Amino acid sequence: MPRSADRPMSSNGDGSMIGTLPRNAAIDRAHPDLVNPPSTDHGLLPNLVFPFSLSHTRHESGGWTREVTNRLLPIAHDLAIIDMKLDPGAYRELHWHIQSEWAFILKGSARIAAVDQEGRNFLEDVKEGDLWYFPAGIPHHIQAFEEGVEFLLVFDDGCYSEDATFQVTDFFAHVPKEVIAKNFGWTMEQMRNLPEREKYIFPGEIPPPLAEDRVFSPTGDVPRTFKHQLLAQTPERFEGGSVRIADSTNFAAATTTTVAMVELEPGAMRELHWHPNGAEMQYILSGRGRMGVFANHATARTFNLETGDVGYVPISMGHYVENIGDEPFVYLELFRTAKFEDMSLMQWLANIPPEVVAATLNMPRELIEVMPKEKHAVQRH
């Protein structure tokens, strides 16, 4: 890809780059397309990438959490993303949110539970690669198994912060005890050990077998499961990689959050495309990639992505993602939508009169006529 002739840095002989001003060499090496952008980059498109490694980590007695919201990535209006780790047996306490909660298990396993507005309950075990989804306002909790668990949480509001969660212990701590006693029929003596502040993430015992933990509700179980096994899906395969999509068509409960799990082989790319129904947030699971984004008004920027980074593309902005490493580049495309939708630039051009495309692009008509009319989400040339 061509680079600007005005290079701000020169080679140091070992592949690193140095300049006349003090620099953070590690950041420069991780983001070469910001240091030496393609000549096609132009204009003032805002930053679209933020690494989790630069976010604050909140440590608790049973684990930790960190988040990327629009406080750190201001362009991220639609979605906020949280990385959370629970130690073996630890709880993410009983809580609920104004926003819906979508999750992806990065490693380990856990038990999840919820009760809906009809008193119908849900209790399931989840492992690496599984998803869960809890609608807004539905109370739930999470508890880790022997190996602990780390997971992503995605909320359908870029302003969301984990500090804004409704915790049951925080609720109890801010209701007069005589009111609690009247509500539950408890005595003051029985309530002497009630927590005085939220517990949030705290230690616990390993959950018993699932059959032993189930609670019978007279109103039954939730009608649509809050769990989905993304890795159990057969991926749609292309030359150069694969895609798995989970939206409301195959995960019916997930009405506000959609995901595409994309795997690009070395040298392959996610084709030039855009999303007409929502902004895209990305989480990089492994590998090294490059993302180019076009924002109209002759504005475009190129960003580098690696494991643990969060990317964001506003609605309808044209973009591509390319594997620039020597191992698979795997990432999640996340949307605040009920259904996954994308527009393929090639498919569009292949399905209109070829003379229109040839005249527009100053290309021979015969090249246009042989373009594939089917979508190829992942490509290798």
C-alpha positions as a Markdown table, in Angstrom:
| # | Residue | x | y | z |
|---|---|---|---|---|
| 1 | Met | 0.0 | 0.0 | 0.0 |
| 2 | Pro | 1.6 | 3.4 | -0.9 |
| 3 | Arg | 2.9 | 5.6 | 1.8 |
| 4 | Ser | 3.2 | 9.3 | 2.0 |
| 5 | Ala | 6.5 | 10.7 | 0.7 |
| 6 | Asp | 6.8 | 12.9 | 3.9 |
| 7 | Arg | 7.9 | 10.3 | 6.4 |
| 8 | Pro | 8.2 | 11.5 | 10.0 |
| 9 | Met | 10.6 | 8.8 | 11.0 |
| 10 | Ser | 13.6 | 6.9 | 9.6 |
| 11 | Ser | 14.8 | 3.4 | 10.1 |
| 12 | Asn | 17.1 | 2.5 | 13.0 |
| 13 | Gly | 18.6 | -0.5 | 11.2 |
| 14 | Asp | 16.7 | -3.1 | 13.3 |
| 15 | Gly | 13.3 | -2.4 | 11.9 |
| 16 | Ser | 12.4 | 0.1 | 14.7 |
| 17 | Met | 11.8 | 3.8 | 13.8 |
| 18 | Ile | 13.4 | 6.9 | 15.3 |
| 19 | Gly | 12.7 | 10.5 | 14.8 |
| 20 | Thr | 13.9 | 14.0 | 15.8 |
| 21 | Leu | 11.4 | 14.3 | 18.7 |
| 22 | Pro | 10.9 | 12.0 | 21.7 |
| 23 | Arg | 8.6 | 9.1 | 20.9 |
| 24 | Asn | 7.0 | 6.1 | 22.5 |
| 25 | Ala | 8.7 | 3.5 | 20.4 |
| 26 | Ala | 6.4 | 0.6 | 21.5 |
| 27 | Ile | 3.3 | 2.5 | 20.4 |
| 28 | Asp | 4.9 | 3.6 | 17.1 |
| 29 | Arg | 5.8 | 0.0 | 16.3 |
| 30 | Ala | 2.3 | -1.2 | 17.1 |
| 31 | His | 0.7 | 1.5 | 14.9 |
| 32 | Pro | 2.9 | 1.9 | 11.8 |
| 33 | Asp | -0.1 | 3.1 | 9.7 |
| 34 | Leu | -0.5 | 6.0 | 12.1 |
| 35 | Val | 3.1 | 6.9 | 11.9 |
| 36 | Asn | 3.4 | 6.4 | 8.1 |
| 37 | Pro | -0.2 | 6.4 | 6.8 |
| 38 | Pro | -1.2 | 5.4 | 3.3 |
| 39 | Ser | -1.2 | 8.3 | 0.9 |
| 40 | Thr | -5.0 | 7.7 | 0.6 |
| 41 | Asp | -5.6 | 8.8 | 4.2 |
| 42 | His | -6.9 | 12.4 | 4.4 |
| 43 | Gly | -8.8 | 14.7 | 6.7 |
| 44 | Leu | -9.7 | 14.7 | 10.4 |
| 45 | Leu | -11.5 | 11.4 | 11.0 |
| 46 | Pro | -11.4 | 10.9 | 14.8 |
| 47 | Asn | -9.6 | 8.1 | 16.6 |
| 48 | Leu | -11.4 | 4.7 | 16.0 |
| 49 | Val | -9.2 | 2.4 | 18.1 |
| 50 | Phe | -8.5 | 2.1 | 21.8 |
| 51 | Pro | -6.5 | -0.7 | 23.5 |
| 52 | Phe | -7.9 | -2.2 | 26.7 |
| 53 | Ser | -4.4 | -2.1 | 28.1 |
| 54 | Leu | -4.7 | 1.7 | 28.5 |
| 55 | Ser | -8.0 | 1.5 | 30.4 |
| 56 | His | -8.2 | 1.5 | 34.2 |
| 57 | Thr | -8.4 | -1.9 | 35.9 |
| 58 | Arg | -10.8 | -2.1 | 38.9 |
| 59 | His | -9.6 | -4.8 | 41.3 |
| 60 | Glu | -12.0 | -6.5 | 43.7 |
| 61 | Ser | -11.7 | -9.3 | 46.2 |
| 62 | Gly | -12.9 | -11.9 | 43.7 |
| 63 | Gly | -11.5 | -10.6 | 40.4 |
| 64 | Trp | -11.2 | -7.5 | 38.3 |
| 65 | Thr | -12.8 | -5.5 | 35.5 |
| 66 | Arg | -11.9 | -2.8 | 33.0 |
| 67 | Glu | -14.0 | -1.0 | 30.4 |
| 68 | Val | -13.9 | 1.0 | 27.1 |
| 69 | Thr | -16.8 | 3.5 | 26.9 |
| 70 | Asn | -17.2 | 6.7 | 25.0 |
| 71 | Arg | -15.3 | 8.4 | 27.9 |
| 72 | Leu | -12.2 | 6.8 | 26.4 |
| 73 | Leu | -13.3 | 6.3 | 22.8 |
| 74 | Pro | -15.7 | 9.3 | 22.2 |
| 75 | Ile | -16.9 | 8.1 | 18.8 |
| 76 | Ala | -18.4 | 5.0 | 20.4 |
| 77 | His | -22.0 | 6.2 | 20.9 |
| 78 | Asp | -23.8 | 2.9 | 20.4 |
| 79 | Leu | -21.9 | 0.4 | 22.5 |
| 80 | Ala | -19.7 | 0.1 | 25.5 |
| 81 | Ile | -17.5 | -3.0 | 26.2 |
| 82 | Ile | -16.2 | -4.4 | 29.4 |
| 83 | Asp | -13.5 | -7.1 | 30.1 |
| 84 | Met | -14.1 | -8.9 | 33.4 |
| 85 | Lys | -12.3 | -11.7 | 35.2 |
| 86 | Leu | -13.8 | -13.8 | 38.1 |
| 87 | Asp | -11.5 | -15.9 | 40.3 |
| 88 | Pro | -12.5 | -19.6 | 40.9 |
| 89 | Gly | -15.9 | -19.7 | 42.7 |
| 90 | Ala | -16.2 | -15.9 | 42.7 |
| 91 | Tyr | -19.5 | -14.1 | 42.1 |
| 92 | Arg | -20.5 | -11.2 | 39.9 |
| 93 | Glu | -23.2 | -10.3 | 42.4 |
| 94 | Leu | -26.9 | -10.1 | 41.9 |
| 95 | His | -27.6 | -7.1 | 39.8 |
| 96 | Trp | -29.5 | -5.6 | 36.8 |
| 97 | His | -29.0 | -2.8 | 34.3 |
| 98 | Ile | -30.9 | -0.1 | 32.4 |
| 99 | Gln | -29.2 | -1.5 | 29.3 |
| 100 | Ser | -29.2 | -5.0 | 27.8 |
| 101 | Glu | -26.2 | -7.2 | 28.5 |
| 102 | Trp | -24.5 | -9.3 | 25.8 |
| 103 | Ala | -21.5 | -11.5 | 26.7 |
| 104 | Phe | -18.8 | -13.6 | 25.1 |
| 105 | Ile | -16.6 | -16.1 | 27.1 |
| 106 | Leu | -12.9 | -15.5 | 26.4 |
| 107 | Lys | -11.7 | -18.4 | 28.6 |
| 108 | Gly | -12.8 | -20.5 | 31.5 |
| 109 | Ser | -16.4 | -21.3 | 32.5 |
| 110 | Ala | -19.2 | -20.1 | 34.7 |
| 111 | Arg | -22.8 | -20.5 | 35.8 |
| 112 | Ile | -25.3 | -17.8 | 34.8 |
| 113 | Ala | -28.8 | -17.3 | 36.2 |
| 114 | Ala | -31.7 | -14.9 | 35.7 |
| 115 | Val | -35.4 | -14.4 | 36.5 |
| 116 | Asp | -37.7 | -12.5 | 34.1 |
| 117 | Gln | -40.6 | -10.2 | 34.8 |
| 118 | Glu | -43.0 | -13.2 | 35.0 |
| 119 | Gly | -40.9 | -14.9 | 37.6 |
| 120 | Arg | -39.7 | -17.5 | 35.1 |
| 121 | Asn | -36.1 | -18.6 | 35.8 |
| 122 | Phe | -33.0 | -19.4 | 33.8 |
| 123 | Leu | -29.9 | -21.3 | 35.0 |
| 124 | Glu | -27.2 | -22.6 | 32.6 |
| 125 | Asp | -23.5 | -23.2 | 32.4 |
| 126 | Val | -21.3 | -21.4 | 29.8 |
| 127 | Lys | -17.8 | -22.0 | 28.6 |
| 128 | Glu | -15.2 | -20.5 | 26.2 |
| 129 | Gly | -16.8 | -19.3 | 23.0 |
| 130 | Asp | -20.4 | -19.2 | 24.4 |
| 131 | Leu | -22.6 | -16.1 | 24.5 |
| 132 | Trp | -25.3 | -14.9 | 26.8 |
| 133 | Tyr | -27.8 | -12.1 | 26.6 |
| 134 | Phe | -29.9 | -10.6 | 29.4 |
| 135 | Pro | -32.5 | -8.0 | 28.3 |
| 136 | Ala | -32.6 | -4.6 | 30.0 |
| 137 | Gly | -33.9 | -4.7 | 33.6 |
| 138 | Ile | -33.7 | -8.5 | 33.9 |
| 139 | Pro | -31.9 | -9.4 | 37.2 |
| 140 | His | -29.0 | -11.9 | 36.9 |
| 141 | His | -25.7 | -13.1 | 38.4 |
| 142 | Ile | -22.6 | -14.9 | 37.3 |
| 143 | Gln | -20.4 | -17.4 | 39.2 |
| 144 | Ala | -17.1 | -18.9 | 38.1 |
| 145 | Phe | -16.1 | -22.5 | 38.1 |
| 146 | Glu | -12.8 | -24.1 | 39.1 |
| 147 | Glu | -10.6 | -22.5 | 36.5 |
| 148 | Gly | -12.2 | -19.0 | 36.9 |
| 149 | Val | -13.7 | -17.2 | 33.9 |
| 150 | Glu | -12.9 | -14.1 | 31.8 |
| 151 | Phe | -15.5 | -12.6 | 29.5 |
| 152 | Leu | -16.5 | -9.6 | 27.5 |
| 153 | Leu | -19.7 | -7.7 | 28.3 |
| 154 | Val | -21.3 | -5.4 | 25.7 |
| 155 | Phe | -24.0 | -2.9 | 26.5 |
| 156 | Asp | -26.2 | -1.1 | 24.1 |
| 157 | Asp | -25.2 | 2.4 | 25.2 |
| 158 | Gly | -21.8 | 4.0 | 24.7 |
| 159 | Cys | -22.1 | 6.0 | 27.9 |
| 160 | Tyr | -22.6 | 2.9 | 30.0 |
| 161 | Ser | -20.2 | 2.2 | 32.9 |
| 162 | Glu | -20.0 | -0.8 | 35.2 |
| 163 | Asp | -20.1 | 1.6 | 38.1 |
| 164 | Ala | -23.7 | 2.4 | 37.2 |
| 165 | Thr | -25.0 | -1.1 | 37.8 |
| 166 | Phe | -27.9 | -1.7 | 40.1 |
| 167 | Gln | -26.4 | -4.0 | 42.7 |
| 168 | Val | -28.7 | -5.8 | 45.2 |
| 169 | Thr | -26.3 | -5.2 | 48.1 |
| 170 | Asp | -26.2 | -1.5 | 47.2 |
| 171 | Phe | -30.0 | -1.5 | 47.1 |
| 172 | Phe | -30.3 | -3.1 | 50.6 |
| 173 | Ala | -27.7 | -0.7 | 52.0 |
| 174 | His | -29.8 | 2.3 | 51.0 |
| 175 | Val | -33.2 | 1.1 | 52.3 |
| 176 | Pro | -34.1 | 1.6 | 56.0 |
| 177 | Lys | -33.8 | -1.7 | 57.8 |
| 178 | Glu | -37.3 | -1.4 | 59.2 |
| 179 | Val | -38.6 | -1.2 | 55.6 |
| 180 | Ile | -36.5 | -4.3 | 54.6 |
| 181 | Ala | -37.9 | -6.2 | 57.7 |
| 182 | Lys | -41.5 | -5.2 | 56.7 |
| 183 | Asn | -40.9 | -6.3 | 53.1 |
| 184 | Phe | -39.4 | -9.7 | 53.8 |
| 185 | Gly | -40.8 | -10.5 | 57.3 |
| 186 | Trp | -37.3 | -10.5 | 58.8 |
| 187 | Thr | -36.3 | -9.4 | 62.3 |
| 188 | Met | -33.5 | -6.9 | 63.1 |
| 189 | Glu | -31.4 | -9.7 | 64.6 |
| 190 | Gln | -31.7 | -11.7 | 61.4 |
| 191 | Met | -30.4 | -8.7 | 59.4 |
| 192 | Arg | -27.4 | -7.9 | 61.6 |
| 193 | Asn | -24.9 | -9.1 | 58.9 |
| 194 | Leu | -26.5 | -7.4 | 55.9 |
| 195 | Pro | -23.7 | -5.8 | 53.8 |
| 196 | Glu | -23.3 | -2.1 | 54.4 |
| 197 | Arg | -22.0 | -1.4 | 50.8 |
| 198 | Glu | -22.0 | -3.2 | 47.4 |
| 199 | Lys | -20.0 | -6.4 | 47.1 |
| 200 | Tyr | -19.8 | -6.3 | 43.3 |
| 201 | Ile | -17.2 | -9.1 | 42.7 |
| 202 | Phe | -16.5 | -11.3 | 45.7 |
| 203 | Pro | -15.2 | -14.8 | 46.6 |
| 204 | Gly | -17.4 | -17.8 | 46.8 |
| 205 | Glu | -17.5 | -21.6 | 46.6 |
| 206 | Ile | -17.5 | -23.6 | 43.4 |
| 207 | Pro | -21.1 | -24.1 | 42.2 |
| 208 | Pro | -22.6 | -27.6 | 42.8 |
| 209 | Pro | -23.7 | -29.7 | 39.8 |
| 210 | Leu | -26.3 | -27.9 | 37.7 |
| 211 | Ala | -29.2 | -30.4 | 38.6 |
| 212 | Glu | -28.6 | -29.7 | 42.3 |
| 213 | Asp | -28.7 | -25.9 | 41.8 |
| 214 | Arg | -31.9 | -25.7 | 39.8 |
| 215 | Val | -34.9 | -23.9 | 41.4 |
| 216 | Phe | -38.4 | -24.8 | 40.5 |
| 217 | Ser | -40.5 | -21.7 | 39.6 |
| 218 | Pro | -44.3 | -22.1 | 39.5 |
| 219 | Thr | -44.3 | -19.9 | 36.3 |
| 220 | Gly | -41.7 | -22.1 | 34.6 |
| 221 | Asp | -38.5 | -21.4 | 32.6 |
| 222 | Val | -37.8 | -18.4 | 30.4 |
| 223 | Pro | -39.4 | -19.0 | 26.9 |
| 224 | Arg | -36.2 | -18.0 | 25.0 |
| 225 | Thr | -32.8 | -19.2 | 26.2 |
| 226 | Phe | -30.4 | -16.5 | 27.2 |
| 227 | Lys | -27.4 | -18.7 | 26.1 |
| 228 | His | -26.0 | -19.4 | 22.7 |
| 229 | Gln | -23.0 | -21.6 | 21.6 |
| 230 | Leu | -21.3 | -19.5 | 19.0 |
| 231 | Leu | -18.4 | -21.8 | 18.4 |
| 232 | Ala | -20.8 | -24.7 | 17.8 |
| 233 | Gln | -22.1 | -23.0 | 14.7 |
| 234 | Thr | -20.9 | -24.2 | 11.4 |
| 235 | Pro | -19.0 | -21.1 | 10.0 |
| 236 | Glu | -19.6 | -19.7 | 6.6 |
| 237 | Arg | -16.3 | -20.3 | 4.8 |
| 238 | Phe | -14.6 | -18.3 | 2.2 |
| 239 | Glu | -11.2 | -18.4 | 0.4 |
| 240 | Gly | -9.1 | -16.7 | 3.1 |
| 241 | Gly | -11.2 | -17.2 | 6.2 |
| 242 | Ser | -14.6 | -17.7 | 7.8 |
| 243 | Val | -17.5 | -15.9 | 9.5 |
| 244 | Arg | -19.9 | -17.0 | 12.3 |
| 245 | Ile | -23.0 | -14.7 | 12.8 |
| 246 | Ala | -25.3 | -14.7 | 15.9 |
| 247 | Asp | -28.3 | -12.4 | 15.8 |
| 248 | Ser | -32.0 | -12.6 | 16.6 |
| 249 | Thr | -32.5 | -15.1 | 13.7 |
| 250 | Asn | -30.5 | -17.8 | 15.5 |
| 251 | Phe | -30.3 | -16.4 | 19.0 |
| 252 | Ala | -33.8 | -15.2 | 19.5 |
| 253 | Ala | -33.4 | -13.5 | 22.9 |
| 254 | Ala | -30.6 | -11.2 | 21.6 |
| 255 | Thr | -32.8 | -8.4 | 20.2 |
| 256 | Thr | -30.4 | -5.5 | 20.7 |
| 257 | Thr | -27.0 | -7.0 | 20.1 |
| 258 | Thr | -25.5 | -8.8 | 17.1 |
| 259 | Val | -22.1 | -10.4 | 16.5 |
| 260 | Ala | -20.1 | -11.6 | 13.6 |
| 261 | Met | -16.9 | -13.6 | 14.6 |
| 262 | Val | -14.5 | -13.2 | 11.7 |
| 263 | Glu | -11.3 | -15.2 | 11.1 |
| 264 | Leu | -8.8 | -14.0 | 8.5 |
| 265 | Glu | -5.9 | -16.1 | 7.3 |
| 266 | Pro | -2.6 | -14.3 | 6.7 |
| 267 | Gly | -2.8 | -12.0 | 3.8 |
| 268 | Ala | -6.7 | -12.2 | 3.6 |
| 269 | Met | -9.1 | -9.3 | 4.2 |
| 270 | Arg | -12.6 | -8.5 | 5.2 |
| 271 | Glu | -13.9 | -7.0 | 1.9 |
| 272 | Leu | -14.8 | -3.4 | 1.3 |
| 273 | His | -18.2 | -2.9 | 2.9 |
| 274 | Trp | -20.4 | -0.9 | 5.2 |
| 275 | His | -23.3 | -1.5 | 7.6 |
| 276 | Pro | -26.5 | 0.3 | 6.9 |
| 277 | Asn | -28.3 | -0.4 | 10.2 |
| 278 | Gly | -25.7 | 0.3 | 12.9 |
| 279 | Ala | -22.2 | 1.2 | 14.0 |
| 280 | Glu | -19.6 | -1.6 | 14.4 |
| 281 | Met | -17.6 | -2.1 | 17.5 |
| 282 | Gln | -14.7 | -4.6 | 17.3 |
| 283 | Tyr | -12.8 | -6.7 | 19.8 |
| 284 | Ile | -9.6 | -8.3 | 18.6 |
| 285 | Leu | -9.2 | -11.9 | 19.9 |
| 286 | Ser | -5.9 | -12.7 | 18.3 |
| 287 | Gly | -3.4 | -11.6 | 15.6 |
| 288 | Arg | -2.5 | -8.3 | 13.9 |
| 289 | Gly | -4.6 | -6.4 | 11.4 |
| 290 | Arg | -5.1 | -3.1 | 9.6 |
| 291 | Met | -8.4 | -1.3 | 9.2 |
| 292 | Gly | -9.1 | 1.5 | 6.7 |
| 293 | Val | -12.2 | 3.6 | 7.1 |
| 294 | Phe | -13.7 | 6.0 | 4.6 |
| 295 | Ala | -16.0 | 8.7 | 6.1 |
| 296 | Asn | -17.1 | 10.8 | 3.0 |
| 297 | His | -16.0 | 14.4 | 2.3 |
| 298 | Ala | -12.6 | 13.0 | 1.2 |
| 299 | Thr | -11.9 | 11.8 | 4.7 |
| 300 | Ala | -10.2 | 8.5 | 5.5 |
| 301 | Arg | -7.8 | 7.0 | 8.0 |
| 302 | Thr | -6.0 | 3.8 | 8.5 |
| 303 | Phe | -5.6 | 2.1 | 11.9 |
| 304 | Asn | -3.6 | -0.9 | 13.2 |
| 305 | Leu | -5.3 | -3.5 | 15.5 |
| 306 | Glu | -3.9 | -6.2 | 17.7 |
| 307 | Thr | -5.0 | -8.6 | 20.4 |
| 308 | Gly | -7.0 | -6.8 | 23.1 |
| 309 | Asp | -7.8 | -3.7 | 21.1 |
| 310 | Val | -11.2 | -2.2 | 20.6 |
| 311 | Gly | -12.2 | -0.7 | 17.3 |
| 312 | Tyr | -15.2 | 1.3 | 16.1 |
| 313 | Val | -16.7 | 2.2 | 12.8 |
| 314 | Pro | -19.7 | 4.6 | 12.7 |
| 315 | Ile | -22.8 | 3.6 | 10.8 |
| 316 | Ser | -22.5 | 3.4 | 7.0 |
| 317 | Met | -18.8 | 4.3 | 6.8 |
| 318 | Gly | -17.0 | 2.2 | 4.2 |
| 319 | His | -14.2 | 0.1 | 5.6 |
| 320 | Tyr | -12.0 | -3.0 | 5.2 |
| 321 | Val | -10.0 | -5.1 | 7.7 |
| 322 | Glu | -6.8 | -6.9 | 6.6 |
| 323 | Asn | -4.6 | -9.5 | 8.2 |
| 324 | Ile | -1.0 | -8.1 | 8.2 |
| 325 | Gly | 0.5 | -10.8 | 10.4 |
| 326 | Asp | 1.7 | -14.4 | 10.0 |
| 327 | Glu | -1.1 | -16.0 | 12.1 |
| 328 | Pro | -4.9 | -15.9 | 11.9 |
| 329 | Phe | -6.5 | -12.5 | 12.7 |
| 330 | Val | -9.6 | -13.2 | 14.7 |
| 331 | Tyr | -12.0 | -10.5 | 15.9 |
| 332 | Leu | -15.6 | -9.8 | 16.8 |
| 333 | Glu | -17.8 | -7.4 | 14.9 |
| 334 | Leu | -20.5 | -6.1 | 17.4 |
| 335 | Phe | -23.6 | -4.1 | 16.6 |
| 336 | Arg | -26.5 | -2.5 | 18.5 |
| 337 | Thr | -29.0 | -4.2 | 16.1 |
| 338 | Ala | -31.4 | -7.2 | 16.1 |
| 339 | Lys | -30.1 | -8.4 | 12.7 |
| 340 | Phe | -26.7 | -8.5 | 11.1 |
| 341 | Glu | -26.6 | -6.5 | 7.8 |
| 342 | Asp | -23.7 | -5.5 | 5.6 |
| 343 | Met | -23.4 | -4.0 | 2.1 |
| 344 | Ser | -20.7 | -5.4 | -0.1 |
| 345 | Leu | -19.1 | -2.9 | -2.5 |
| 346 | Met | -18.3 | -5.6 | -5.0 |
| 347 | Gln | -21.8 | -7.2 | -4.8 |
| 348 | Trp | -23.4 | -3.8 | -5.4 |
| 349 | Leu | -21.2 | -3.0 | -8.4 |
| 350 | Ala | -21.7 | -6.5 | -9.9 |
| 351 | Asn | -25.5 | -6.2 | -9.8 |
| 352 | Ile | -26.0 | -2.9 | -11.7 |
| 353 | Pro | -25.5 | -2.4 | -15.4 |
| 354 | Pro | -21.8 | -2.9 | -16.2 |
| 355 | Glu | -21.6 | 0.1 | -18.5 |
| 356 | Val | -22.5 | 2.4 | -15.5 |
| 357 | Val | -19.7 | 1.0 | -13.4 |
| 358 | Ala | -17.2 | 1.0 | -16.3 |
| 359 | Ala | -18.0 | 4.7 | -17.1 |
| 360 | Thr | -17.8 | 5.7 | -13.4 |
| 361 | Leu | -14.5 | 4.0 | -12.7 |
| 362 | Asn | -12.8 | 4.4 | -16.1 |
| 363 | Met | -12.4 | 0.6 | -16.2 |
| 364 | Pro | -12.9 | -1.9 | -19.1 |
| 365 | Arg | -16.4 | -3.2 | -19.2 |
| 366 | Glu | -15.2 | -6.8 | -19.5 |
| 367 | Leu | -13.6 | -6.6 | -16.1 |
| 368 | Ile | -16.8 | -5.4 | -14.6 |
| 369 | Glu | -18.9 | -8.1 | -16.2 |
| 370 | Val | -16.9 | -11.0 | -14.6 |
| 371 | Met | -17.2 | -9.7 | -11.0 |
| 372 | Pro | -19.0 | -12.2 | -8.8 |
| 373 | Lys | -22.6 | -11.3 | -8.0 |
| 374 | Glu | -22.5 | -13.2 | -4.6 |
| 375 | Lys | -21.1 | -11.7 | -1.5 |
| 376 | His | -17.6 | -12.7 | -0.5 |
| 377 | Ala | -17.3 | -11.4 | 3.1 |
| 378 | Val | -13.6 | -12.6 | 3.3 |
| 379 | Gln | -11.3 | -12.4 | 0.3 |
| 380 | Arg | -7.8 | -13.4 | -0.7 |
| 381 | His | -6.1 | -12.4 | -3.9 |
